[in-house]
Amino acid sequence: MTNFIPIFPLHIVVFPREELNLHIFEPRYKQLINECFQQKKPFGIPAVINNELKDYGSLLRVEEIAQTYANGEMDIKTKGGKVFRMLEVIKEVPEKLYSGAIVNYPHNVMNGDEQVMKILIGKMKDLHASLQVNKDFHKAESKLTSYDIAHHSGLTLEQEYEFLQLTQERQRQEYLKRHFEATLPALEEMKQLREKIQMNGHFKNLEGFDVK
């Protein structure tokens, strides 16, 4: 399927089903959001990385306009939908302040490996414990997908964009698995280094080495 959508390029990557709160202040995007909310139509957030507009992004729907200010600015709550790929950017849309794009929607397989997901959740918890971070997904662990944990696993913006382009849940699971395999040992080394530095100057209780 190919169609036209209004676009709101941002320096972020939004994943399907992600809840995103935004403050809208530019006139073009105030127009975009008001129209999408009134007409119950989605808009797209294509990622901008290193000041370059990328081809991939996610659809979002305006769930709620939480607050409207006297100058027309808004606080809105949105939720991510399908991943899209831009085929053509329409910089000037007749009678609109915002831009748009012709997009299609790559087929996305959401079924993954349940056992691998359990491992990934455990790895994510290890990461959060090391960083002293608490994250509540407000859903059962059995309902989590790779998208749910990707934003909370220390991926860079570039890595998140690579992740967004993966069209199978098993691919995304393997991506996260490799990421944790690279990240967690480094965190453990940093933890040991921090403990070593903190112990300098303290009385040490160490066993002697038997010379044979």
GIDAVEN-V768437 format. One record per helix or strand of 2 or more residues. SS is the DSSP state (A for helix, B for strand). FROM is the first residue (numbers start at 1). TO is the last residue. If there is no record, write none. Layout:
((SS:FROM:TO) (SS:FROM:TO))
This chain:
((B:2:7) (B:19:24) (A:27:39) (B:43:49) (B:52:68) (B:74:90) (B:100:104) (A:114:131) (A:141:143) (A:146:150) (A:157:164) (A:169:199))
